[in-house]
Amino acid sequence: MDSGSWHLELPYDLWVTLPVSGARPSPRYKHAAAVFDQKLYIVGGSRNGRFLSDVQVFDLRSLAWSNLRLETELDADKTEDSGLLEVLPPMSDHCMVKWGTKLLILGGHYKKSSDSMIVRFIDLETNLCGVMETSGKVPVARGGHSVTLVGSRLIIFGGEDRSRKLLNDVHFLDLETMTWDAVEVTQTPPAPRYDHSAALHANRYLIVFGGCSHSIFFNDLHVLDLQTNEWSQPEIKGDLVTGRAGHAGITIDGNWYIVGGGDNNNGCQETIVLNMTKLAWSILTSVKGRNPLASEDSVSVAFRVVGLIVLGLSVCSAIIEGEHHLVAFGGYNGKYNNEVFVMRLKPRDIPRPKIFQSPAAAAAAASVTAAYALAKSEKLDIPKTLSSKFAGIGNDLSEKDVRTDIDAIKEDKRVLQLSLAEVRTENSRFREKIDEVNSTHSELSKELSSVQGQLVAERSRCFKLEAQIAELQKMLESSQTIENEVQILRQQKSAFEQEMERATSVQTQGSGGVWRWIAGGQ
């Protein structure tokens, strides 16, 4: 096989494994990957619970692997203070983006984790590796998050911190000043999650898909407007997609390709595509079974057609001889993988970017459009316009035709005025509803404050009653003691009375004998 033209032998929209010469890197998943200058860079990952720290390079021209040896110029005092003694420590669940001639590595899980997120770099021109100093509101350290490049800023969303707390916060990193900032968002954000994917659309919208919590695998899609910092969950069209986590995604010309992933029971068998303009899912290719399927039908024997049903893989895009290709590596599907997978994409129409509008924004836009059209029609000089319009045509049109056109324009104006009136009425109804909701909210707030006050009073009364009950219990205990003492006194009194009766009886008997003796003497 000619290594310089191997891509010409690939079928369209099918995954194939590339034949690799030389030694391969160790199998892994939850690594990070990026393509630069026709080379695929693989950094870190995990295998059998062990984190990896190597940097592997796959040349897409020669189809050969090599190991990148890194150098460092980090200050020894700084590394000792921060505990970052390694050139590149073993890591997993991190993210990596290409910025100029550098690869930026953000977050991830380490054996020696820090409290805040660390940004590392690899200079591909000098092979220099180090830690970039950042300032501002640095986010908490995490893994399984997403990082998306927007101009000269990075957007970080979600993930899982080192205590396994799930996150759904949003942070910006300005790459020109290396300053962090937390984003205050409005509306309902996505549920906290990790191992999701995120993409940028129209340089304005951050789209988040899938991921999981500790018990739920999501198939939802959320949109963050980066101009208003407002979350929304738009209606999605097309094929139904299942919940998944551990997948990988890449955008090409307005299409978002999602590869791999799965839940606790099954891996996802299909490679899906989101048309980001229409917000419609479609299945690009699908396979059956758990393991990659091999076939050589209609393909050169140098390649194997496979289906990617793996978790924790990476996917990148590469342009080879003017054609877009997806390049995937690694993952786990019952065993750890170190294959390189490629899909040659069939040329597709480039969709126009879509502006996502909330209902209020859509109504406002309709109002502006109708008002503008009405203003234009009112300022229009009908006779002059028509005379200039038909001056070059001649006098073929009759006055009746001109009148007909004028009547048609007036009718259009009337329709626009009615439409504008309807929009204004609708806006008025919206304002009334908003006022009603605000009034209800105010009343409920007052009721809540009143109930809270009553609750505080009831709690105070309960505390007093409990104190009184305690005093009564003490009194009951003391009364029981008094009753026992009274009973003893009663017993003593009864015994004393009996003793007195006996004494009185004896005395009476003694007195009667003396009187009898006196009487007998007489």
C-alpha positions as CSV (number, residue, x, y, z in Angstrom):
1,M,0.0,0.0,0.0
2,D,1.3,3.5,-0.9
3,S,1.5,5.4,2.4
4,G,1.1,8.7,0.6
5,S,-2.2,7.9,-1.0
6,W,-3.8,5.5,1.5
7,H,-6.7,7.9,2.0
8,L,-7.8,7.5,-1.6
9,E,-8.6,3.8,-0.9
10,L,-11.0,4.6,1.9
11,P,-14.8,4.3,1.5
12,Y,-17.0,7.2,2.4
13,D,-18.8,7.5,5.8
14,L,-17.5,4.2,7.1
15,W,-15.0,3.6,10.0
16,V,-11.9,1.7,9.1
17,T,-8.8,0.7,11.1
18,L,-5.5,2.0,9.7
19,P,-2.6,-0.4,9.3
20,V,0.2,0.8,11.6
21,S,3.9,0.1,11.2
22,G,6.2,-0.2,14.2
23,A,5.4,-0.2,17.9
24,R,2.0,0.9,19.1
25,P,1.3,2.9,22.3
26,S,-0.3,1.1,25.2
27,P,-4.1,0.7,25.0
28,R,-6.0,3.3,27.0
29,Y,-9.1,5.4,27.4
30,K,-10.1,8.8,28.8
31,H,-7.1,10.3,27.2
32,A,-6.9,13.6,25.2
33,A,-6.1,14.1,21.5
34,A,-5.4,16.8,19.0
35,V,-4.2,17.0,15.3
36,F,-1.5,19.4,14.3
37,D,0.5,19.4,11.0
38,Q,-0.9,16.0,9.9
39,K,0.0,14.4,13.2
40,L,-2.3,12.9,15.9
41,Y,-1.1,13.7,19.4
42,I,-2.3,11.5,22.3
43,V,-1.7,12.6,25.9
44,G,-2.2,10.6,29.0
45,G,-5.2,8.4,29.7
46,S,-6.1,5.5,32.0
47,R,-5.7,1.7,31.8
48,N,-6.7,-0.8,34.5
49,G,-7.0,2.1,37.0
50,R,-3.5,3.4,36.3
51,F,-3.0,6.9,35.0
52,L,-0.6,7.4,32.0
53,S,1.7,10.4,31.4
54,D,3.2,9.7,28.0
55,V,2.7,11.7,24.8
56,Q,2.3,9.6,21.6
57,V,2.4,10.9,18.1
58,F,0.8,9.2,15.0
59,D,2.0,10.5,11.6
60,L,-1.0,10.5,9.3
61,R,1.4,10.4,6.3
62,S,3.6,7.6,7.2
63,L,1.1,5.7,9.4
64,A,3.8,5.3,12.1
65,W,3.8,5.9,15.8
66,S,6.5,7.7,17.8
67,N,7.0,8.9,21.4
68,L,7.4,12.6,22.1
69,R,10.1,13.3,24.7
70,L,9.3,16.5,26.7
71,E,11.6,19.0,28.3
72,T,10.8,21.4,31.1
73,E,12.2,24.7,32.3
74,L,10.0,25.0,35.4
75,D,11.5,26.8,38.4
76,A,12.4,24.2,41.0
77,D,11.1,26.2,43.9
78,K,7.7,26.6,42.2
79,T,7.4,22.9,41.4
80,E,8.3,21.9,45.0
81,D,5.8,24.3,46.4
82,S,3.0,23.1,44.2
83,G,3.9,19.4,44.2
84,L,4.3,19.3,40.4
85,L,7.7,17.6,40.2
86,E,6.9,15.6,37.0
87,V,7.4,17.1,33.6
88,L,3.9,15.8,32.8
89,P,2.2,13.9,35.6
90,P,0.0,10.8,35.0
91,M,-3.5,12.0,34.2
92,S,-7.0,11.0,33.1
93,D,-10.3,12.7,32.1
94,H,-8.5,15.9,31.1
95,C,-9.2,18.1,28.0
96,M,-6.8,19.4,25.4
97,V,-7.1,22.1,22.8
98,K,-4.7,23.4,20.1
99,W,-3.7,27.1,20.5
100,G,-1.2,28.3,17.9
101,T,1.8,25.9,18.1
102,K,0.9,24.8,21.7
103,L,-1.3,22.1,23.1
104,L,-3.1,23.3,26.2
105,I,-4.1,20.7,28.8
106,L,-6.8,21.6,31.3
107,G,-7.9,19.8,34.4
108,G,-8.2,16.1,34.7
109,H,-7.7,13.6,37.5
110,Y,-4.3,13.1,39.1
111,K,-3.0,11.0,41.9
112,K,-1.8,14.3,43.6
113,S,-4.8,16.5,42.8
114,S,-4.8,20.3,43.5
115,D,-7.8,22.3,44.7
116,S,-8.0,24.5,41.6
117,M,-7.8,23.8,37.9
118,I,-4.2,23.6,36.4
119,V,-3.4,24.6,32.8
120,R,-0.4,22.9,31.3
121,F,1.1,23.4,27.9
122,I,3.2,21.5,25.4
123,D,5.1,23.6,22.8
124,L,5.2,21.5,19.6
125,E,8.1,23.5,18.2
126,T,10.4,23.1,21.2
127,N,8.9,20.1,23.0
128,L,8.8,22.2,26.1
129,C,6.2,21.4,28.7
130,G,5.1,23.3,31.8
131,V,2.4,24.9,33.8
132,M,0.9,28.2,32.8
133,E,0.3,30.8,35.5
134,T,-3.4,32.0,35.7
135,S,-5.2,34.5,37.7
136,G,-8.8,35.6,38.5
137,K,-11.6,33.3,39.6
138,V,-9.9,30.0,39.0
139,P,-12.5,27.1,38.9
140,V,-12.2,24.1,41.2
141,A,-10.2,21.2,39.9
142,R,-12.2,18.6,37.9
143,G,-12.3,15.9,35.3
144,G,-14.8,14.7,32.7
145,H,-15.6,18.4,31.9
146,S,-15.7,20.0,28.4
147,V,-13.4,22.7,27.0
148,T,-14.4,24.7,23.9
149,L,-12.3,27.3,22.1
150,V,-14.2,30.5,21.2
151,G,-11.8,33.0,19.6
152,S,-9.1,33.6,22.2
153,R,-11.2,32.3,25.1
154,L,-11.8,28.8,26.5
155,I,-15.2,27.8,27.9
156,I,-15.2,25.2,30.6
157,F,-18.5,23.5,31.5
158,G,-19.4,20.8,34.1
159,G,-17.4,17.8,35.2
160,E,-16.7,16.1,38.4
161,D,-14.5,17.3,41.2
162,R,-12.1,15.2,43.2
163,S,-14.8,14.6,45.9
164,R,-17.1,13.2,43.1
165,K,-19.4,16.2,43.3
166,L,-21.0,16.8,39.9
167,L,-20.8,20.3,38.4
168,N,-22.8,22.4,35.9
169,D,-20.9,25.7,36.2
170,V,-19.5,27.8,33.4
171,H,-16.0,29.5,33.3
172,F,-14.1,31.5,30.8
173,L,-10.3,31.5,30.4
174,D,-8.9,34.5,28.4
175,L,-5.8,33.0,26.6
176,E,-4.3,36.5,26.0
177,T,-4.3,37.5,29.7
178,M,-4.6,34.0,31.2
179,T,-7.4,35.3,33.4
180,W,-10.2,33.2,34.7
181,D,-13.8,34.4,35.1
182,A,-17.0,32.7,36.3
183,V,-20.0,33.2,34.1
184,E,-23.3,34.2,35.7
185,V,-26.0,32.5,33.6
186,T,-29.7,32.8,33.5
187,Q,-32.6,30.5,32.8
188,T,-32.5,26.7,33.6
189,P,-29.0,25.2,33.2
190,P,-28.3,21.6,32.3
191,A,-28.3,19.1,35.2
192,P,-24.9,18.6,36.7
193,R,-23.0,16.1,34.7
194,Y,-19.6,14.8,33.4
195,D,-18.3,12.8,30.4
196,H,-20.5,14.9,28.1
197,S,-19.6,16.8,24.9
198,A,-19.8,20.4,23.9
199,A,-19.4,22.4,20.7
200,L,-19.5,25.9,19.4
201,H,-22.0,27.1,16.7
202,A,-22.0,30.3,14.8
203,N,-19.3,31.6,17.1
204,R,-22.0,32.5,19.6
205,Y,-23.7,29.4,20.9
206,L,-22.3,26.7,23.2
207,I,-24.2,23.4,22.6
208,V,-24.0,20.7,25.3
209,F,-25.0,17.1,24.7
210,G,-25.3,13.9,26.8
211,G,-23.1,13.0,29.7
212,C,-24.2,11.4,32.9
213,S,-24.8,11.8,36.6
214,H,-24.0,9.0,39.1
215,S,-27.2,7.3,38.1
216,I,-28.7,8.8,34.9
217,F,-27.4,8.9,31.3
218,F,-28.6,12.0,29.4
219,N,-29.7,12.4,25.8
220,D,-30.7,16.0,26.2
221,L,-29.3,19.0,24.3
222,H,-28.8,22.5,25.8
223,V,-27.8,25.8,24.3
224,L,-25.9,28.7,26.0
225,D,-26.1,32.0,24.2
226,L,-22.7,33.5,24.9
227,Q,-23.9,37.0,24.2
228,T,-26.7,37.0,26.8
229,N,-25.4,34.1,29.0
230,E,-28.9,32.6,28.8
231,W,-29.5,28.8,28.8
232,S,-32.2,27.2,26.6
233,Q,-33.3,23.8,25.6
234,P,-34.6,24.0,22.0
235,E,-36.8,21.5,20.3
236,I,-34.8,18.8,18.5
237,K,-35.8,17.1,15.2
238,G,-34.7,14.1,13.3
239,D,-33.7,10.6,14.6
240,L,-34.1,9.7,18.3
241,V,-30.8,9.4,20.1
242,T,-30.2,7.4,23.2
243,G,-28.6,8.6,26.4
244,R,-24.8,8.3,26.5
245,A,-21.6,9.3,28.2
246,G,-18.0,8.8,27.4
247,H,-18.5,9.7,23.8
248,A,-16.5,12.1,21.6
249,G,-17.5,14.9,19.3
250,I,-16.1,17.1,16.6
251,T,-17.7,19.9,14.5
252,I,-17.0,20.3,10.7
253,D,-18.8,22.9,8.6
254,G,-21.9,23.2,10.9
255,N,-22.2,19.4,11.5
256,W,-21.5,17.9,14.9
257,Y,-20.3,14.3,14.7
258,I,-20.8,12.2,17.8
259,V,-18.9,8.9,18.1
260,G,-19.0,6.1,20.7
261,G,-20.2,6.3,24.2
262,G,-22.9,4.4,26.0
263,D,-24.5,3.6,29.4
264,N,-23.9,1.0,32.1
265,N,-25.5,-1.7,29.9
266,N,-24.7,-1.1,26.3
267,G,-22.4,0.9,24.0
268,C,-23.9,3.1,21.4
269,Q,-23.9,1.4,18.0
270,E,-24.3,4.4,15.8
271,T,-22.2,7.4,14.7
272,I,-24.7,10.3,14.8
273,V,-24.6,13.8,13.2
274,L,-26.3,17.0,14.5
275,N,-27.1,19.5,11.8
276,M,-26.5,22.5,14.0
277,T,-28.6,24.9,11.9
278,K,-31.7,22.7,11.7
279,L,-31.0,21.1,15.1
280,A,-31.8,17.8,13.6
281,W,-30.1,14.4,14.5
282,S,-29.3,11.8,11.8
283,I,-27.6,8.5,11.9
284,L,-24.4,8.5,9.8
285,T,-23.5,4.8,10.3
286,S,-24.5,2.0,12.6
287,V,-23.3,-1.5,13.5
288,K,-24.6,-4.4,15.6
289,G,-23.0,-6.1,18.4
290,R,-20.6,-5.1,21.2
291,N,-17.2,-5.4,19.6
292,P,-16.0,-3.7,16.4
293,L,-17.1,-5.7,13.4
294,A,-14.7,-6.5,10.7
295,S,-15.5,-6.7,7.0
296,E,-13.5,-6.4,3.7
297,D,-16.4,-6.0,1.3
298,S,-15.7,-3.4,-1.4
299,V,-12.6,-2.2,0.5
300,S,-8.9,-2.8,-0.1
301,V,-7.5,-5.6,2.1
302,A,-5.3,-3.1,3.7
303,F,-8.2,-1.8,5.8
304,R,-10.9,-3.3,8.0
305,V,-14.4,-1.7,8.1
306,V,-15.4,-1.5,11.8
307,G,-18.1,-0.1,14.0
308,L,-17.0,2.0,16.9
309,I,-18.8,0.9,20.1
310,V,-16.3,2.2,22.6
311,L,-16.3,4.4,25.7
312,G,-13.7,7.1,26.5
313,L,-12.3,7.3,23.0
314,S,-11.0,10.5,21.3
315,V,-12.0,11.9,17.9
316,C,-10.3,14.7,15.9
317,S,-10.7,16.0,12.4
318,A,-8.0,16.1,9.7
319,I,-7.9,17.5,6.2
320,I,-6.1,15.2,3.9
321,E,-5.7,16.3,0.3
322,G,-8.6,18.7,0.7
323,E,-11.0,16.1,2.2
324,H,-12.3,16.0,5.7
325,H,-11.5,12.9,7.8
326,L,-12.5,11.8,11.3
327,V,-9.6,10.3,13.2
328,A,-10.4,8.3,16.4
329,F,-8.2,6.5,18.8
330,G,-8.4,4.2,21.9
331,G,-11.4,3.6,24.1
332,Y,-12.8,0.7,26.0
333,N,-15.4,-1.9,24.9
334,G,-14.6,-4.8,27.2
335,K,-10.9,-4.4,26.6
336,Y,-8.7,-1.4,26.2
337,N,-7.9,-0.3,22.6
338,N,-5.0,1.2,20.8
339,E,-6.2,1.2,17.3
340,V,-6.4,4.2,15.0
341,F,-9.8,4.5,13.3
342,V,-10.5,6.8,10.3
343,M,-13.7,7.8,8.5
344,R,-13.6,9.6,5.1
345,L,-16.4,12.0,5.1
346,K,-18.6,12.4,2.0
347,P,-18.8,16.1,0.9
348,R,-21.9,17.8,2.3
349,D,-23.6,21.2,1.9
350,I,-22.4,23.7,4.4
351,P,-25.5,24.8,6.4
352,R,-26.0,28.5,7.2
353,P,-25.6,29.4,10.9
354,K,-28.9,29.7,12.8
355,I,-29.8,32.4,15.3
356,F,-31.6,30.8,18.2
357,Q,-34.5,33.0,19.4
358,S,-36.6,32.8,22.5
359,P,-40.4,33.5,22.0
360,A,-40.0,37.0,23.4
361,A,-37.2,37.8,21.0
362,A,-39.1,36.3,18.1
363,A,-42.1,38.5,18.9
364,A,-39.9,41.6,19.2
365,A,-38.3,40.8,15.9
366,A,-41.7,40.5,14.2
367,S,-42.8,43.8,15.7
368,V,-39.7,45.5,14.3
369,T,-40.1,44.0,10.9
370,A,-43.8,45.0,10.6
371,A,-43.1,48.5,11.9
372,Y,-40.3,49.0,9.4
373,A,-42.5,47.7,6.5
374,L,-45.3,50.1,7.5
375,A,-42.9,53.0,7.8
376,K,-41.6,52.3,4.3
377,S,-45.1,52.0,2.8
378,E,-46.2,55.3,4.4
379,K,-43.2,57.2,3.0
380,L,-43.6,55.7,-0.4
381,D,-44.8,58.2,-3.1
382,I,-47.0,56.0,-5.1
383,P,-47.6,58.2,-8.2
384,K,-44.0,59.1,-8.7
385,T,-42.8,55.6,-8.1
386,L,-45.2,54.2,-10.6
387,S,-44.5,56.8,-13.2
388,S,-40.7,56.2,-12.9
389,K,-41.3,52.5,-13.0
390,F,-43.3,52.6,-16.2
391,A,-41.6,55.5,-17.9
392,G,-39.3,53.2,-20.0
393,I,-42.0,50.8,-20.9
394,G,-44.3,53.2,-22.8
395,N,-47.9,53.8,-22.5
396,D,-49.1,50.2,-22.8
397,L,-50.5,50.2,-19.3
398,S,-53.9,51.8,-18.9
399,E,-55.0,54.0,-16.1
400,K,-57.1,51.2,-14.9
401,D,-54.1,48.9,-14.5
402,V,-52.3,51.7,-12.5
403,R,-55.3,52.1,-10.3
404,T,-55.4,48.3,-9.7
405,D,-51.7,48.4,-8.7
406,I,-52.3,51.3,-6.3
407,D,-55.3,49.4,-4.8
408,A,-53.1,46.3,-4.4
409,I,-50.4,48.4,-2.6
410,K,-53.0,50.0,-0.4
411,E,-54.3,46.5,0.5
412,D,-50.8,45.4,1.4
413,K,-50.5,48.4,3.6
414,R,-53.8,47.6,5.3
415,V,-52.6,44.0,5.9
416,L,-49.4,45.2,7.4
417,Q,-51.2,47.7,9.6
418,L,-53.5,44.9,10.8
419,S,-50.5,42.7,11.4
420,L,-48.8,45.5,13.3
421,A,-51.9,46.0,15.4
422,E,-52.1,42.3,16.2
423,V,-48.4,42.3,17.3
424,R,-49.0,45.3,19.5
425,T,-52.1,43.6,21.0
426,E,-50.1,40.5,21.6
427,N,-47.3,42.6,23.2
428,S,-49.9,44.3,25.4
429,R,-51.2,40.9,26.4
430,F,-47.7,39.8,27.2
431,R,-47.2,42.9,29.3
432,E,-50.4,42.2,31.2
433,K,-49.4,38.7,31.9
434,I,-46.0,39.8,33.0
435,D,-47.6,42.4,35.3
436,E,-50.0,39.7,36.6
437,V,-47.2,37.3,37.2
438,N,-45.2,40.0,39.0
439,S,-48.2,40.9,41.1
440,T,-48.8,37.3,42.0
441,H,-45.1,36.9,42.8
442,S,-45.3,39.9,45.1
443,E,-48.4,38.6,46.9
444,L,-46.8,35.2,47.3
445,S,-43.7,36.8,48.6
446,K,-45.8,38.6,51.2
447,E,-47.7,35.5,52.1
448,L,-44.4,33.6,52.4
449,S,-43.0,36.3,54.7
450,S,-46.2,36.1,56.8
451,V,-46.1,32.4,57.0
452,Q,-42.5,32.5,58.0
453,G,-43.3,35.0,60.7
454,Q,-46.1,32.8,62.0
455,L,-43.8,29.8,61.9
456,V,-41.3,31.7,64.0
457,A,-44.0,32.6,66.5
458,E,-45.3,29.0,66.6
459,R,-41.7,27.8,67.2
460,S,-41.4,30.2,70.1
461,R,-44.7,29.1,71.6
462,C,-43.6,25.4,71.2
463,F,-40.4,26.2,73.1
464,K,-42.5,27.8,75.9
465,L,-44.9,24.8,76.1
466,E,-42.0,22.4,76.2
467,A,-40.5,24.4,79.1
468,Q,-43.9,24.4,81.0
469,I,-44.2,20.7,80.4
470,A,-40.8,20.1,81.8
471,E,-41.7,22.1,84.9
472,L,-45.0,20.2,85.3
473,Q,-43.1,16.9,85.1
474,K,-40.8,18.1,87.8
475,M,-43.8,19.1,89.9
476,L,-45.4,15.7,89.3
477,E,-42.2,14.0,90.4
478,S,-42.1,16.1,93.6
479,S,-45.8,15.5,94.3
480,Q,-45.3,11.8,94.2
481,T,-42.6,12.2,96.8
482,I,-44.9,14.2,99.0
483,E,-47.7,11.7,98.6
484,N,-45.4,8.9,99.8
485,E,-44.4,11.0,102.8
486,V,-48.1,11.6,103.6
487,Q,-48.8,7.9,103.3
488,I,-46.0,7.2,105.8
489,L,-47.4,9.8,108.2
490,R,-50.9,8.3,107.9
491,Q,-49.5,4.9,108.7
492,Q,-47.6,6.3,111.7
493,K,-50.8,8.1,112.9
494,S,-52.8,4.9,112.5
495,A,-50.2,3.0,114.5
496,F,-50.2,5.7,117.2
497,E,-54.0,5.7,117.5
498,Q,-54.0,1.9,117.9
499,E,-51.3,2.2,120.6
500,M,-53.4,4.8,122.4
501,E,-56.5,2.7,122.3
502,R,-54.6,-0.2,123.8
503,A,-53.2,2.0,126.6
504,T,-56.6,3.4,127.4
505,S,-58.1,-0.1,127.6
506,V,-55.5,-1.3,130.1
507,Q,-56.0,1.8,132.2
508,T,-59.8,1.3,132.4
509,Q,-59.4,-2.3,133.4
510,G,-57.0,-1.3,136.2
511,S,-59.4,1.4,137.7
512,G,-62.4,-1.1,137.9
513,G,-60.5,-3.5,140.2
514,V,-59.7,-0.9,142.8
515,W,-63.3,0.2,143.1
516,R,-64.4,-3.4,143.6
517,W,-61.9,-3.9,146.4
518,I,-63.2,-0.8,148.3
519,A,-66.8,-1.9,147.9
520,G,-66.0,-5.4,149.4
521,G,-64.3,-3.9,152.5
522,Q,-67.5,-2.2,153.4
